[in-house]
Amino acid sequence: MTGRLPACVIDVGTGYTKLGFAANKEPQFIIPSAIAIKESAKVGDQSARRLTKGVEDLDFFIGDEAFDATGYAVKYPVRHGLVEDWDLMERFLEQCIFKYLRAEPEDHYFLLTEPPLNTPENREYTAEIMFESFNVPGLYIAVQAVLALAASWASRSVSERTLTGIVVDSGDGVTHVIPVAEGYVIGSCIKHIPIAGRNITYFIQSLLREREIGIPPEQSLETAKAIKERYCYICPDIAKEFAKYDSDSKWMKKFEGMNSITKQPFVVDVGYERFLGPEIFFHPEFSNPDFTTPLSEIVDTVIQNCPIDVRRPLYNNIVLSGGSTMFRDFGRRLQRDIKRTVDIRLQTSETLSGGRIKPKPIDVHVISHHMQRYAVWFGGSMLASTPEFYQVCHTKADYEEYGPSICRHNPVFGTMT
């Protein structure tokens, strides 16, 4: 259909929400997934409060404005990738659409993203909000992992494009390892890892606190976050890296900040923190004594738990997605560690067979690409810009005829070239 307005693509994450229109390369807005509301003194559960909706419901701020609003309570509607408070989520989406995208929802189809293992009930709630509150003409709820796989096509030739692969998606709040076969997520093999961007920030904060350098306590978290984003990288060998820093001070970096209260500048020498921060992906015990399995082992375990006929294609297409995979040499280190684990297994099976069986070598490829940080949003933007998208969307007419249960299932599409 010609003359149709572009679809709106909204990816609501734990830390940040990415908003924009289909066919663009980058989201138009990236805002914190936060909402500031007036905390009323009224007592009552959610259903009782819903009945007293009124003018105060219009008095809220989202994104960066939420942190600047004095006298308001800052809430996060999404926790570990899943929506916790649907009332807040509805208000959050309202401002995303009207204030940021400046779109009339009746005129645009919408693509929203969902985490792996999202419940069918959550899809129904989303459908109710979009069709009943915003009256959208069409809605598609896409799994983030499938969109991240599609985003990796940007760096590949047409013949190499596939919707089979492992997605290592690491954002601010949670890291997932998700196997996808022909566009369908193998739900029973998904693994969650309790290490993500926020944990790296906390770990760097604790390292800086131990050194007792002059960082104002109220700014220690934002200083650690700035150091993480500016200076951190993945090293190939941690012992050699320590020796490198001990022998030459040229590897040290200086972080300059300003005390927000006294307005006095302060300087932090950044040394071991540069490589120790992101190292917790490969040595989790540094920050969390209860969790000791490195990321490379988890990826290998996930693939080994999958059906045997998809294991080789999965090893061959490990796709990175999310801001916490952006550290320099992250992909290279992950590929090396997985390859080492796989080679040891093949060698062991050859030894156990007395040399009679020569296993065929397994190709391990970790795919980094320039759309990695916003891979989920970019994948959604690509798929929502194709004519096929409008054929697989659930329409308002379908919703009115069958009810919200139609959104429990969203057909896989995107295997197009």
N, C-alpha and C positions, 0 to 999 in steps of 0.2 A: 504494500500500500504506500503510495508516494505521498509526500507532504506530511508524514507522521513525525511528531516531535520525538527527539531522542529519548531513550529509556533512562531512568534515574538508577544509578548503582550506589547502594549504601552498604558499607561493610562496618558493622559495629563490633569493635574489639573490646577487650578488657580495659586496655589503657587508652587507646585512641580510636576515633571513628573516622573513616575515610568516605567522603561524599563526592559525587560528581556525575557527569553525564556520559552515556555510552559513547564509544569510539574515540574518547580522549585517552592520551597515554598516561596521564597522571591525574590523581583526584584533584578536584577544584579546591576542596577544603579538607584539612586534617585537624580535627579538634579533639581535646581530651573527652573521654566518655564520662563526663561528670555533669551533674545537674544540681543547682543550688535552689533549695526551696525554703519557704518559711515554715519552721516547725511549729505546728499549732499545739496549744495546751490541751486540746480535746482528747478525751480518753475514748478508745474504741478500736476495734480491729479494722482491717482494710475495708471490709464490706460496709461497715457502719460509716467509715469516712467517705466512701464513695457516694453515699446518699447525700452528704453535705457539701457536694461540689458546688463551687460558686466562684465569685470573683477572685478569691485567693488562689485558685488553681491557675490563673493567668499570670501570677506573680512569681516567676522563676527565671533562672538564667542557665544556659548550658555552655559547655566548652570552656575556653579561657576566661570568659566573663564570670563563670561560676566561682572561680577562685578569688576574684576581685570583689565579689558582692559581700559587703559587711552585714552582719545580722542575719545571715542565711546559713542553713546547714547544707554542706556539700555531700551529696550521695552519689553512689556509683550503681546504675541500674544493672550492669553486667559484672559478674564475678566468675573468674576462671572460664571465661568464654560463654557462660550460660546466663540468660536473663533471670534476675532475682526478683525484680519488682516491676510488674507489667504496667501499673499506673504511671510510674516514673518513665518507663520506656515509651509509653504513648506520648507523653508530653515532650520527651527528648526528640522523638521522631517528628513531632509537630514543628518544633523550631528548626530541625535539620531541613525539612522540606520548604517551609514558608520563609524562614529568615535567611538561611544560608543558600540553598539552591534557588530560592525565589521562584519556585515552580508551583503551578496549579495542579494538584495531584490528579484531578479528573482528566487531565490532558496527557499524562505520561504513564507508560508501563513502568513497573518497578522490578529490579532484581535486588533481593536481599540475600545476605549470606548467613549460614548457620554453621556451628562447630560440628565436628564428628560426634556421633552418638546423641545428637539433639533428640528430644522426645517428640513423638507425633503430636502430643498435646501442645507443646510449645509452638509447633507449626500452625496449629489451629488458632492459638491466641494471636499469632502474628497475622494470620489471614483475617481474623475478626477486626483487628486494629486497622489494617490497610483497606479492607473493603467497606467496613461499616463507618469508621471514624473519618477516613480520608477519601472514600469513594473512588478508589483507583480503578481504571478499566482492566488492568491485568497485573498479575503478580507471579514471579518465579522465585522460589527459595532454593538457592544453590549451596551445595556442600563446599566449604572453603578449600578442602584438599583438591577437589576436582578443578576448581578455578586456578589454584596454584600450579597444577600440572599444565593447564592450558596456557598459563602465562609464560611457561618455559619455552613455548613454541617460538617466542619472539627471537630466540637465538639459534633457531634450527631451520634446516631445509624442510620442505613440505613432506618428503618421504620419511623423515625421522620423527614426525609428529605422532604422538601416541597418548592414549589416556590410561596407560598401564605404568605404574611407577610407585615409588615410596615418596611421600611428602614429609619432610622434616620441617615442621612449622613452629617457629619459636618467636613469640611476641613478648609483651611486657609481663603478662600474668601466667602464661602456661606454655609448655612445649608439648607438641603431639608428634608421634610417629605414626603415619597413617598409610596403610597399603591400599592402592586403588587398582582394580583389574577391569579394563575396558569401561572405565567411567563409573564403576560401582565400588563403593568403599567396602573392604572386607572387615566388617565391624568387630568380629570376634578377635581380631589380631591387633587392634589399635592399642598403643601404649601411651600413657600420660607420664610426663616427667616433671617432678616438682622443682625444676630449675628453669628460670627464664630471665628476661632482662632485669626485672626488679630484684631478683636474688643476687645478680652480679653487682647491681648498685649497692645493695645492703652489705655485700662482702667487701667491696672497695671502701665503703664507709667505715666498716669495722677495722680494716687495715690502717686507714688514715687515723682513726681514733687511737689505736694502739701506739702510734708514733707520737701522739700528743703535739702535733704541730698547730700553729695558731689559726685554726679554722673556727669561726664562730659556730657554736653548737647548733643554732637554729638554721644554719646554712649548710651543715655537713652533708645532708642528703642530696641537695641540688648540686653541690660541689662534686660529690662522688659521681652523680649522673653525668655532669659535664665532662669529667675526666674519662669516664667510660666511653662516651660518644666521640671524644676528640682523640684520645691517645691509645686506646686498648687494641690489642691484636692477639692472634693465636700463634704460639711458638711451637716449633717442631720438637724441641727437647728442652724440658724445663731446667735440668741441671746445667746444661750449657748456657742457657739464658741467664741464670744466676751468675755464672762465672763471667759472662760478657759484661754484665752491669757492674760487677765488682772490679773488673780490670780497667774499665774506661767510663768516665762520667759523661761522655758525649751522648749516651743513650738516655740520660735523664732528661725529662721535660719540665718546664716551669709552667705552673698554672697560676694565673693572676686573677684575683677576685676582689670584690668590694664588699666590706661589711655593710649590711643593709641598715644597721642602726647608727653606728658611729661614722659611717661613710669613709672609714680608713681602708686603704688597700691592704690586701694580704697576699702572700706568695706561697705556693705549695710546690715542693720538689716532688715530681712524680717519677718513681723508679719501678720497683718490682710490681706495683699495682697494675702497670700497663699490660703485663702478660698473665699475672696471677688471677685477675678478675675473670676473664672469659675462660680460663683454664678449668673452672669448676664444671664445665660441660664434660670434660674428659677425666677430671678427678673430683667428683662431686663431694667426696668426703672432706675436702677442704672447708666447705661451708655447711654441710649437712651430714652429721655423723650417722644418721639413720638411713641415708640413701647413698650407696657406694657403687652403683653400676654406671660405667661411662656410657656416653651417648652412642658411641660406635657399637658397643655390645648390644645395646637395646635395639638399634636398627637391624643388626644381624639376627637377633632373637625374633623380631617381628617377621622378618622374611622367612626364617626357618619354620615359623608357625603357619605360614601360608600354604595353600595347595602346591604340590611339588611342580606342577606344570607352569606356574607363573613365577617361580623363584628366580630363574635366570633373567627374565625381562625386568624384574624388580631390582636386582642388583645392578642392572645396566642403566637404570633410570632413577637415581636418587635425587630428588629435586628439593632445593632449599627455598624457604619462604619465610618472610617476617623479618623485622628489624634486628632481632638478636642473632641472626645468621650472617649479618653484614660485616662481622669482624674480619680483618685481613687474614687470608690463608685458612679460614674456617673450613671451606670445602676441601682444600688440599689435605688438611690434617685428618678430616673425617674419612676421606677416601683411603688414605694410607692406613689408618687404623682398622677399617673394615676389611681392606684387602689382606692385611696381615692375619686377621682372625680367619678369613676364608681359606687362605693358603695353608695355614696350620691344620685346618680341618681336612683339606684334601690330602695333605702329606700324611696325616694320621691314618686316613682310610687306605692309602696306598701301602703304608707300613703294615697295617693289620692284615692286609690281603697277601702279605709276603711278596709284594711287587707284581702280583699277577694282574691287578686292576690298575690301569693308569687313568685316573679321573681327568676329564676334559677341563682345562682351566676356565675359571669364571671371570668374566669382565665386570669390574666394579667401576661405575661412573657416577660421580657426584656432580650435579649440574648447577653451576652458578650462572646467573644472568643479570643483565642490567636492570631488570624490573623486579628484582628479588624483594626489596623492602616493601613494596605495595603489590606483591604478586597476586594476592587474592583479589584485590580491587581491580587490578589491570586485567586479570583473567575474566572477571565479570564484565568489564567494559568491552573486551574483545567479543565475548559470546553474545552480549546484549545488543551488539551492533550488527548482528547477522539477521537475515530475514527469518531464519529457522527459529530464532528466539520467540517471535510472536506466535508461532504455531504451537509451542510447548507451554506457553504461559497459561495459568489458570485465569479465566476471565470473570468479570463481574457477573455475567449471565450464568456461568457455571456455578458460581458461588451461591447465587440466589436460588438456583434450582436444586442443588445438592447439599448446600451448607458447607461449613468450614472443613469438613472431613476430606474434601477433595485435595486439600493442601498437605495431607499426610504423605502423599506420594508425588514426587516431581520427576517426570521422565528425564532420563539422561540424554543430553544432546551435546554437540560440540565435537563429535568425531569427524567433523567436516575438515576439508583440507584448506 
